[in-house]
């Protein structure tokens, strides 16, 4: 979509739509099929969503995956109320049950620097799952750490984005598309 093609109702704070509702829906179906294909021999998967940003992705992805699965959530903090990461990652809400011996799919909304995902992967690996794979909706082109992403939705430029779970001060999370915030 061109910058000139502003969809009706696009909030003033948003520059443009980067990824449409239709593009997201198509990619979620594809990701679900990839996960099913890669886990056809497993009895059950355990999906772990990272709150708050991944809640919409987690719901849509879970409905696409045909392999039997359970879901759980974690909440982390790395940004606080500022737009710049403090560098420290904290677990605000942990998993309800142990994951030792389980096949885990970690579901995350976005990789920016990669720091939060790196921390989370290391934390979950220390709990001895049978396997740990990662599904990420968006990866910014500036990711700094070498974190493994097994299932990636889209690569985006290094811009601030909202929608489909991502927010700006808790606003715009429920937009059905991914949009760039005006600079």
C-alpha positions in Angstrom: 0.0 0.0 0.0 1.4 3.4 -1.0 1.7 6.2 1.5 -0.8 8.0 -0.6 -3.3 5.2 -0.1 -4.5 5.9 3.4 -7.3 3.4 4.3 -10.5 5.0 5.5 -10.4 5.5 9.3 -6.6 5.3 9.6 -5.8 7.1 12.8 -4.0 10.4 12.4 -0.9 9.2 14.4 -0.3 6.4 11.8 1.8 7.0 8.7 0.8 4.0 6.6 -0.2 0.4 6.7 2.8 -1.9 6.3 1.0 -5.2 6.4 -2.7 -5.7 5.6 -5.2 -7.8 7.4 -5.4 -10.1 4.4 -1.6 -10.5 4.3 -1.5 -11.4 8.0 -4.4 -13.9 7.7 -2.7 -15.6 4.8 0.7 -15.8 6.6 -0.9 -17.2 9.8 -2.5 -20.0 7.8 0.9 -20.8 6.2 2.6 -20.7 9.6 0.1 -23.1 11.1 0.7 -25.5 8.2 4.4 -25.3 8.6 4.2 -26.0 12.4 1.8 -29.0 11.7 4.2 -30.4 9.0 7.2 -30.1 11.3 5.4 -31.7 14.3 3.4 -34.4 12.6 5.1 -37.1 14.7 4.4 -35.4 18.1 1.5 -36.2 20.3 1.1 -32.7 21.6 2.6 -29.2 21.4 2.6 -26.5 24.1 2.2 -23.0 22.8 3.7 -20.3 25.0 2.6 -16.7 24.1 4.3 -13.6 25.3 1.9 -11.1 26.7 0.6 -8.6 25.8 1.8 -8.2 22.3 1.3 -11.8 21.1 -2.2 -12.4 22.3 -3.9 -11.9 18.9 -1.2 -13.8 17.0 -1.5 -16.6 19.6 -5.3 -16.9 19.2 -5.2 -16.9 15.4 -2.2 -19.3 15.2 -3.7 -21.7 17.7 -6.8 -22.0 15.6 -4.8 -22.9 12.5 -2.6 -25.6 14.2 -4.2 -29.0 13.8 -1.6 -30.8 15.9 -3.1 -31.3 19.4 -1.8 -28.4 21.6 -2.2 -26.6 24.8 -1.6 -22.9 25.4 0.0 -20.8 28.2 1.3 -17.3 28.5 4.2 -15.4 30.0 4.5 -11.7 30.6 7.9 -10.0 30.4 9.0 -6.4 30.8 11.9 -4.8 28.9 10.4 -1.5 27.8 8.4 -0.2 30.8 6.6 3.0 29.9 9.5 4.3 27.8 9.9 3.7 24.0 13.6 2.8 24.6 14.5 -0.5 26.2 16.2 -0.3 29.6 18.3 -3.4 28.8 16.9 -5.4 31.7 14.3 -8.1 31.1 12.1 -9.3 33.9 9.5 -12.1 34.1 6.2 -10.5 35.3 4.1 -13.6 34.9 5.5 -17.1 34.6 4.1 -20.3 33.1 1.6 -22.2 35.2 3.1 -25.7 34.7 6.5 -27.2 34.2 7.6 -27.6 30.6 10.2 -30.3 31.0 9.9 -32.9 28.3 7.3 -30.9 26.3 7.5 -29.7 22.8 7.3 -25.9 23.0 6.5 -23.3 20.4 7.3 -19.9 21.8 5.0 -17.3 20.2 6.2 -13.7 20.1 4.9 -10.5 18.4 8.1 -8.8 17.3 11.9 -8.9 17.5 13.5 -5.6 17.8 17.0 -5.8 19.3 16.5 -9.5 20.0 17.3 -9.1 23.7 13.9 -10.1 25.1 13.6 -13.2 22.9 17.2 -14.3 23.6 16.5 -14.0 27.4 13.3 -15.9 27.0 14.8 -18.7 24.9 17.6 -19.2 27.4 15.2 -19.2 30.3 12.9 -21.8 28.7 15.9 -24.0 27.6 17.0 -24.1 31.3 13.7 -25.8 32.0 14.5 -28.8 29.8 11.8 -28.9 27.2 11.9 -31.8 24.7 12.2 -29.1 22.0 11.9 -25.4 21.8 11.0 -23.6 18.6 10.1 -19.9 18.1 7.3 -18.3 16.0 7.6 -14.6 15.6 5.2 -12.4 13.6 7.6 -9.5 12.9 11.4 -9.1 12.8 12.9 -5.7 12.4 15.8 -5.4 10.0 18.0 -4.1 12.8 17.9 -7.1 15.1 21.2 -7.2 16.9 21.4 -10.6 18.6 21.6 -13.9 16.8 18.3 -15.5 18.0 16.9 -18.5 16.3 13.5 -18.0 14.6 11.9 -21.1 13.3 8.7 -19.6 12.0 8.7 -15.9 10.8 5.8 -14.0 9.6 7.3 -10.8 8.1 10.5 -8.8 8.1 9.9 -5.1 8.5 12.0 -1.9 8.3 13.3 -0.3 11.5 10.2 1.7 12.2 7.8 1.8 15.2 4.7 -0.2 14.5 1.4 -0.9 16.0 -1.6 -3.1 15.4 -2.3 -6.9 15.6 -1.3 -6.9 19.3 1.4 -4.3 19.2 0.7 -1.0 20.9 1.8 2.6 21.6 1.0 3.4 25.2 -1.6 0.6 25.2 -3.3 2.2 22.1 -3.8 0.6 18.7 -3.4 -3.0 19.8 -6.6 -4.2 18.3 -6.1 -2.8 14.8 -6.4 -5.7 12.3 -3.3 -4.6 10.4 0.3 -3.6 11.1 0.9 0.2 10.7 3.8 2.5 11.0 3.6 5.3 13.6 4.3 8.8 12.2 7.9 9.9 13.0 
